[in-house]
Amino acid sequence: QTSPNLVYIEEEAAGNDQGAFFESLFQRLAPLESKNFATLRIELQDRRSQLASAATEEGYLEMINDLDTACQLIGEWMDVGAEPRQLLDLLTERVRGRQRQFRYLEVTERYLKSILEKQLEYKQDLKQHITELKDAVGFSLSMKLPQTLSKACNESGVTPSFQVIQKKMEFVPTLMATKEMAEIGCSYIPMATYPVAKLKKMKVLVEVCPPHSAMQKMMEMTFKKLDAQAVEITVCIAQGGNKNVIKTMTLDPAKLNQLRAAKSDEIAEFGQPGEPPFMTCNASNFVSLLTKIEKGKA
């Protein structure tokens, strides 16, 4: 006897595995009384004869074929001197195998429940961490202590350094808007635009390479720090109120590291990969300019 939850018929294996075949057959038959192969074959033949006379019974033809196959297999086992116990061992091993599989699934289910509980716990913790991080970011932008802490500091006569910084920030309008910008999804992108003449005077730009050098009097260059630790340089021709972009160059982190490692008087070429250089710059002065732009002092 086995639990219905443990018993299942492997249809694909039934045609190849004798144990699966007999298990399927015995489950569809009424209880058998035979104790050896000889009487079992006779009993199965009697069942076949009874079934053949009930032609209206649904599925009778398949059952008749299975009974014929069973009688044939039992005859083959009798010819080689097999014992009924060998068939019982086949059936028993199949039930044991399902029992092992059932226990494995039970353990898997327990661990799965534990995983789902941990996942829920993680999501709850993550939600809390997001709230705390948002508050921390907001505080770092405004430096304004919560009212409870401010009141406690005032009552005890303590002036936290945060309050000193916050008062200084009140006189810097650009910083006052930083928190509001963050709340609407905006972020600060360091950027500055210079005419070519100004860059040369600052000894950042050495020259604009031909043929573009003919237009350098009307050129402006915009330096923008990208999120991926890269720098984008956009070159425009300014005529009246119109600006036309003629060149865009991106300096990746590897290029920037080369510039930072360059000697003070080293000249670096700038341009797109696979193209002739667009311009040359003093490497150290160029890096100094980027640093000023990042700090908002350009």
The 8 nearest C-alpha neighbors of each residue, nearest first, counted from 0:
[[1, 2, 3, 94, 6, 91, 5, 26],
 [2, 0, 3, 5, 6, 94, 4, 98],
 [1, 3, 4, 5, 6, 0, 98, 94],
 [4, 2, 6, 5, 1, 7, 0, 8],
 [5, 3, 2, 6, 7, 1, 101, 97],
 [6, 4, 2, 3, 97, 7, 98, 1],
 [7, 5, 3, 4, 2, 1, 8, 94],
 [8, 6, 9, 5, 4, 3, 97, 23],
 [7, 9, 10, 23, 6, 19, 13, 22],
 [10, 8, 12, 11, 13, 7, 19, 23],
 [9, 11, 13, 12, 8, 14, 19, 23],
 [10, 12, 9, 13, 14, 15, 8, 16],
 [13, 11, 15, 9, 10, 14, 16, 19],
 [14, 12, 20, 19, 10, 16, 15, 11],
 [13, 15, 12, 16, 11, 20, 10, 17],
 [16, 14, 12, 13, 17, 11, 20, 19],
 [17, 15, 19, 18, 13, 12, 14, 20],
 [18, 16, 20, 19, 21, 15, 13, 14],
 [17, 19, 89, 21, 20, 16, 90, 22],
 [18, 20, 13, 22, 16, 17, 21, 23],
 [21, 19, 13, 17, 23, 18, 22, 24],
 [22, 20, 24, 23, 18, 19, 25, 17],
 [23, 21, 19, 25, 24, 20, 18, 26],
 [22, 24, 20, 26, 21, 25, 19, 8],
 [23, 25, 21, 27, 22, 26, 20, 28],
 [26, 24, 28, 22, 27, 23, 21, 29],
 [25, 27, 23, 24, 28, 22, 29, 21],
 [28, 26, 24, 25, 23, 29, 62, 22],
 [29, 27, 25, 26, 30, 24, 31, 46],
 [28, 30, 31, 27, 25, 26, 46, 32],
 [31, 29, 28, 32, 25, 26, 27, 33],
 [30, 32, 33, 29, 42, 28, 39, 25],
 [33, 31, 34, 30, 39, 42, 38, 35],
 [34, 32, 39, 38, 35, 31, 42, 36],
 [33, 35, 32, 38, 39, 36, 83, 37],
 [36, 34, 37, 38, 33, 83, 39, 82],
 [35, 37, 39, 38, 40, 83, 73, 77],
 [36, 38, 40, 39, 35, 41, 77, 73],
 [37, 39, 41, 40, 33, 36, 35, 42],
 [40, 38, 36, 33, 42, 41, 37, 35],
 [39, 41, 43, 37, 70, 42, 38, 36],
 [40, 42, 38, 44, 39, 43, 45, 37],
 [43, 41, 39, 45, 44, 40, 38, 46],
 [44, 42, 46, 40, 45, 41, 39, 47],
 [43, 45, 47, 41, 46, 42, 40, 48],
 [44, 46, 48, 42, 47, 43, 41, 49],
 [47, 45, 43, 49, 44, 48, 50, 42],
 [48, 46, 44, 50, 45, 49, 63, 51],
 [47, 49, 45, 51, 50, 46, 44, 52],
 [50, 48, 46, 47, 52, 51, 45, 53],
 [49, 51, 47, 53, 52, 48, 46, 59],
 [52, 50, 48, 53, 49, 54, 47, 63],
 [51, 53, 50, 49, 54, 48, 55, 47],
 [54, 52, 50, 51, 55, 56, 49, 59],
 [53, 55, 56, 52, 51, 59, 50, 57],
 [54, 56, 53, 57, 59, 52, 58, 51],
 [57, 55, 54, 59, 53, 58, 50, 60],
 [56, 58, 59, 55, 54, 60, 61, 53],
 [59, 57, 60, 61, 56, 62, 63, 55],
 [58, 60, 62, 57, 61, 56, 63, 50],
 [59, 61, 63, 62, 58, 64, 51, 57],
 [62, 60, 64, 63, 59, 58, 65, 66],
 [61, 63, 65, 59, 64, 60, 66, 58],
 [64, 62, 60, 66, 65, 61, 47, 59],
 [65, 63, 67, 61, 62, 66, 68, 60],
 [64, 66, 62, 68, 67, 63, 69, 61],
 [67, 65, 69, 63, 68, 64, 62, 70],
 [66, 68, 64, 70, 65, 69, 63, 71],
 [67, 69, 65, 71, 66, 70, 72, 64],
 [70, 68, 66, 72, 71, 67, 73, 65],
 [71, 69, 73, 67, 40, 68, 72, 74],
 [70, 72, 68, 74, 69, 73, 67, 75],
 [73, 71, 75, 69, 74, 70, 68, 76],
 [72, 74, 76, 70, 75, 71, 69, 77],
 [73, 75, 77, 71, 72, 76, 70, 78],
 [74, 76, 72, 78, 73, 77, 71, 79],
 [77, 75, 73, 81, 79, 78, 74, 80],
 [76, 78, 80, 74, 75, 79, 81, 73],
 [79, 77, 75, 76, 80, 74, 81, 73],
 [80, 78, 76, 77, 81, 75, 74, 82],
 [81, 79, 77, 78, 76, 82, 75, 83],
 [80, 82, 76, 79, 77, 83, 85, 78],
 [81, 83, 84, 85, 80, 86, 36, 35],
 [84, 82, 85, 86, 35, 36, 87, 81],
 [83, 85, 87, 82, 86, 88, 81, 89],
 [86, 84, 88, 83, 87, 82, 89, 81],
 [85, 87, 89, 88, 83, 84, 90, 18],
 [86, 88, 84, 90, 89, 85, 91, 83],
 [87, 89, 91, 85, 86, 90, 84, 92],
 [90, 88, 86, 18, 92, 87, 91, 85],
 [89, 91, 87, 93, 88, 92, 18, 86],
 [90, 92, 88, 94, 93, 89, 87, 95],
 [93, 91, 95, 89, 94, 90, 96, 88],
 [92, 94, 96, 90, 91, 95, 97, 89],
 [93, 95, 97, 91, 96, 92, 98, 90],
 [96, 94, 98, 92, 97, 93, 91, 99],
 [95, 97, 93, 99, 98, 94, 92, 100],
 [98, 96, 100, 94, 99, 95, 101, 5],
 [97, 99, 95, 101, 96, 100, 94, 102],
 [100, 98, 96, 102, 97, 101, 103, 95],
 [99, 101, 97, 103, 98, 102, 104, 96],
 [102, 100, 98, 104, 99, 103, 97, 105],
 [103, 101, 105, 99, 104, 100, 98, 106],
 [102, 104, 100, 106, 101, 105, 107, 99],
 [103, 105, 107, 101, 102, 106, 108, 100],
 [104, 106, 102, 108, 103, 107, 101, 109],
 [107, 105, 109, 103, 108, 104, 102, 110],
 [108, 106, 104, 110, 105, 109, 111, 103],
 [107, 109, 111, 105, 106, 110, 104, 112],
 [110, 108, 106, 112, 111, 107, 113, 105],
 [109, 111, 113, 107, 112, 108, 114, 106],
 [110, 112, 108, 114, 113, 109, 107, 115],
 [111, 113, 115, 109, 110, 114, 108, 116],
 [112, 114, 110, 116, 111, 115, 117, 109],
 [113, 115, 111, 117, 112, 116, 118, 110],
 [116, 114, 118, 112, 117, 113, 111, 119],
 [115, 117, 113, 119, 118, 114, 112, 120],
 [118, 116, 120, 114, 115, 119, 121, 113],
 [117, 119, 115, 121, 116, 120, 114, 122],
 [120, 118, 122, 116, 121, 117, 115, 123],
 [119, 121, 117, 123, 118, 122, 124, 116],
 [122, 120, 118, 124, 119, 123, 125, 117],
 [123, 121, 125, 119, 124, 120, 126, 118],
 [122, 124, 126, 120, 125, 121, 119, 127],
 [125, 123, 121, 127, 126, 122, 128, 120],
 [126, 124, 128, 122, 127, 123, 121, 129],
 [125, 127, 123, 129, 124, 128, 122, 130],
 [126, 128, 124, 130, 125, 129, 131, 123],
 [127, 129, 125, 131, 130, 126, 132, 124],
 [130, 128, 132, 126, 131, 127, 133, 125],
 [129, 131, 133, 127, 128, 132, 134, 126],
 [130, 132, 128, 134, 133, 129, 135, 127],
 [131, 133, 135, 129, 134, 130, 128, 136],
 [132, 134, 136, 130, 135, 131, 129, 137],
 [133, 135, 137, 131, 132, 136, 138, 130],
 [136, 134, 132, 138, 137, 133, 131, 139],
 [137, 135, 139, 133, 138, 134, 132, 140],
 [136, 138, 134, 140, 135, 139, 133, 178],
 [137, 139, 142, 135, 141, 140, 136, 134],
 [140, 138, 136, 142, 137, 141, 135, 143],
 [141, 139, 137, 178, 138, 142, 136, 177],
 [140, 142, 138, 143, 139, 137, 178, 165],
 [143, 141, 138, 165, 139, 161, 140, 144],
 [144, 142, 141, 138, 165, 145, 162, 161],
 [143, 145, 149, 148, 146, 142, 138, 162],
 [146, 144, 148, 147, 149, 143, 150, 138],
 [145, 147, 149, 148, 150, 144, 151, 143],
 [148, 146, 150, 145, 149, 151, 144, 152],
 [149, 147, 151, 150, 145, 146, 152, 144],
 [148, 150, 146, 152, 151, 147, 144, 153],
 [151, 149, 153, 147, 148, 152, 146, 154],
 [150, 152, 148, 154, 149, 153, 155, 147],
 [153, 151, 157, 149, 155, 150, 154, 156],
 [154, 152, 156, 150, 155, 151, 157, 149],
 [153, 155, 151, 152, 156, 150, 157, 149],
 [154, 156, 152, 153, 157, 151, 150, 158],
 [157, 155, 153, 154, 152, 158, 151, 159],
 [158, 156, 152, 155, 153, 159, 154, 151],
 [157, 159, 152, 160, 156, 162, 153, 163],
 [160, 158, 161, 162, 157, 163, 152, 149],
 [159, 161, 163, 162, 164, 158, 165, 142],
 [162, 160, 164, 159, 163, 142, 165, 143],
 [161, 163, 165, 160, 164, 159, 166, 143],
 [162, 164, 160, 166, 161, 165, 167, 159],
 [165, 163, 167, 161, 162, 166, 168, 160],
 [164, 166, 162, 168, 142, 167, 163, 161],
 [167, 165, 169, 163, 168, 164, 162, 170],
 [168, 166, 164, 169, 165, 170, 163, 171],
 [167, 169, 165, 171, 170, 166, 164, 174],
 [168, 170, 166, 167, 171, 165, 175, 172],
 [169, 171, 168, 167, 172, 166, 175, 174],
 [170, 172, 168, 169, 174, 173, 175, 167],
 [173, 171, 175, 174, 170, 176, 169, 168],
 [174, 172, 175, 176, 171, 177, 168, 170],
 [173, 175, 177, 176, 172, 171, 168, 140],
 [174, 176, 172, 173, 177, 171, 169, 168],
 [177, 175, 179, 174, 173, 178, 180, 172],
 [176, 178, 180, 174, 179, 175, 181, 140],
 [179, 177, 181, 140, 180, 176, 137, 141],
 [178, 180, 182, 176, 181, 177, 183, 175],
 [181, 179, 185, 177, 178, 182, 183, 176],
 [182, 180, 184, 178, 185, 179, 183, 186],
 [181, 183, 179, 180, 184, 178, 185, 137],
 [184, 182, 181, 180, 185, 179, 178, 186],
 [185, 183, 181, 182, 180, 186, 179, 178],
 [186, 184, 180, 181, 183, 187, 182, 179],
 [187, 185, 181, 188, 180, 184, 177, 183],
 [186, 188, 189, 185, 177, 180, 181, 190],
 [187, 189, 190, 224, 186, 223, 225, 226],
 [190, 188, 293, 224, 292, 223, 187, 295],
 [189, 191, 223, 222, 188, 292, 224, 221],
 [190, 192, 222, 221, 292, 223, 193, 297],
 [191, 193, 221, 220, 222, 219, 194, 190],
 [194, 192, 220, 219, 197, 195, 221, 198],
 [193, 195, 219, 197, 196, 218, 220, 198],
 [196, 194, 198, 197, 219, 218, 199, 193],
 [195, 197, 199, 194, 198, 200, 216, 215],
 [198, 196, 200, 194, 195, 199, 201, 193],
 [199, 197, 201, 195, 204, 203, 200, 196],
 [198, 200, 204, 202, 196, 201, 197, 203],
 [199, 201, 197, 202, 198, 196, 203, 204],
 [200, 202, 198, 199, 203, 197, 204, 284],
 [203, 201, 199, 200, 204, 198, 205, 284],
 [202, 204, 284, 285, 281, 198, 201, 280],
 [205, 203, 280, 199, 198, 202, 206, 279],
 [206, 204, 280, 279, 199, 203, 281, 202],
 [207, 205, 279, 278, 204, 208, 280, 212],
 [206, 208, 278, 212, 277, 211, 279, 209],
 [207, 209, 278, 277, 212, 211, 206, 210],
 [210, 208, 211, 212, 207, 213, 277, 278],
 [209, 211, 212, 208, 213, 214, 207, 277],
 [212, 210, 209, 213, 214, 208, 207, 215],
 [211, 213, 209, 207, 215, 214, 210, 208],
 [212, 214, 211, 215, 210, 209, 216, 207],
 [215, 213, 212, 216, 211, 217, 218, 236],
 [214, 216, 218, 212, 217, 213, 195, 211],
 [217, 215, 214, 218, 195, 196, 213, 194],
 [218, 216, 215, 236, 237, 214, 219, 238],
 [219, 217, 236, 215, 235, 216, 195, 194],
 [218, 220, 194, 235, 193, 195, 234, 236],
 [219, 221, 234, 193, 192, 233, 194, 235],
 [220, 222, 192, 233, 232, 191, 223, 193],
 [223, 221, 232, 191, 190, 231, 192, 220],
 [222, 224, 190, 231, 230, 189, 225, 221],
 [225, 223, 230, 189, 229, 188, 190, 231],
 [224, 226, 229, 227, 230, 228, 223, 231],
 [225, 227, 228, 224, 229, 188, 230, 223],
 [226, 228, 229, 225, 252, 251, 224, 230],
 [229, 227, 226, 225, 252, 230, 224, 251],
 [230, 228, 251, 225, 227, 252, 250, 224],
 [231, 229, 224, 250, 225, 223, 249, 232],
 [230, 232, 249, 223, 248, 222, 250, 224],
 [231, 233, 222, 248, 221, 247, 249, 223],
 [234, 232, 247, 221, 220, 246, 248, 231],
 [233, 235, 220, 246, 244, 219, 245, 247],
 [236, 234, 244, 243, 219, 218, 245, 242],
 [237, 235, 218, 243, 217, 242, 219, 244],
 [236, 238, 242, 217, 241, 235, 218, 239],
 [239, 237, 241, 240, 242, 236, 217, 243],
 [238, 240, 241, 237, 242, 236, 217, 243],
 [239, 241, 238, 242, 237, 243, 236, 217],
 [242, 240, 238, 239, 237, 243, 236, 235],
 [241, 243, 237, 236, 235, 238, 244, 240],
 [244, 242, 235, 236, 245, 237, 241, 238],
 [243, 245, 235, 234, 246, 236, 242, 233],
 [246, 244, 235, 234, 243, 236, 247, 233],
 [245, 247, 234, 244, 233, 248, 235, 232],
 [248, 246, 233, 232, 234, 249, 231, 245],
 [247, 249, 232, 231, 271, 270, 233, 250],
 [250, 248, 231, 230, 232, 251, 247, 229],
 [249, 251, 230, 229, 254, 231, 255, 248],
 [250, 252, 229, 254, 253, 249, 255, 230],
 [253, 251, 255, 254, 229, 228, 256, 250],
 [252, 254, 256, 255, 251, 257, 250, 258],
 [255, 253, 257, 251, 256, 252, 250, 258],
 [254, 256, 252, 258, 257, 253, 259, 251],
 [257, 255, 259, 253, 258, 254, 252, 260],
 [258, 256, 254, 260, 255, 259, 261, 253],
 [257, 259, 255, 261, 282, 256, 260, 254],
 [260, 258, 256, 257, 261, 255, 286, 283],
 [259, 261, 257, 258, 256, 262, 283, 255],
 [262, 260, 258, 259, 265, 257, 282, 263],
 [263, 261, 265, 264, 260, 283, 282, 259],
 [264, 262, 283, 265, 261, 282, 281, 284],
 [263, 265, 262, 266, 281, 283, 282, 261],
 [264, 266, 262, 263, 282, 281, 261, 267],
 [267, 265, 281, 280, 282, 279, 264, 268],
 [268, 266, 280, 279, 282, 281, 265, 269],
 [267, 269, 279, 276, 278, 280, 270, 266],
 [270, 268, 278, 276, 277, 279, 267, 271],
 [271, 269, 276, 277, 248, 272, 274, 275],
 [270, 272, 274, 248, 273, 269, 276, 249],
 [273, 271, 274, 270, 275, 276, 269, 248],
 [272, 274, 271, 275, 270, 276, 269, 277],
 [275, 273, 272, 271, 276, 270, 277, 269],
 [274, 276, 277, 270, 273, 271, 272, 208],
 [277, 275, 270, 269, 278, 268, 274, 208],
 [276, 278, 270, 208, 269, 207, 275, 279],
 [279, 277, 207, 208, 269, 276, 206, 268],
 [278, 280, 268, 205, 267, 206, 269, 204],
 [281, 279, 204, 205, 267, 203, 266, 282],
 [280, 282, 266, 203, 284, 283, 285, 265],
 [283, 281, 285, 258, 284, 267, 266, 280],
 [282, 284, 286, 263, 285, 281, 287, 259],
 [285, 283, 287, 203, 286, 281, 282, 288],
 [284, 286, 282, 288, 203, 283, 287, 281],
 [285, 287, 289, 283, 288, 284, 290, 282],
 [288, 286, 284, 290, 285, 289, 283, 291],
 [287, 289, 285, 291, 286, 290, 284, 292],
 [290, 288, 292, 286, 291, 287, 293, 285],
 [289, 291, 287, 293, 288, 292, 286, 294],
 [292, 290, 296, 297, 294, 288, 289, 293],
 [291, 293, 297, 289, 295, 290, 294, 189],
 [294, 292, 290, 189, 291, 295, 289, 224],
 [295, 293, 291, 292, 296, 290, 189, 297],
 [294, 296, 292, 293, 297, 291, 189, 190],
 [297, 295, 291, 294, 292, 293, 290, 288],
 [296, 292, 291, 295, 191, 288, 294, 293]]
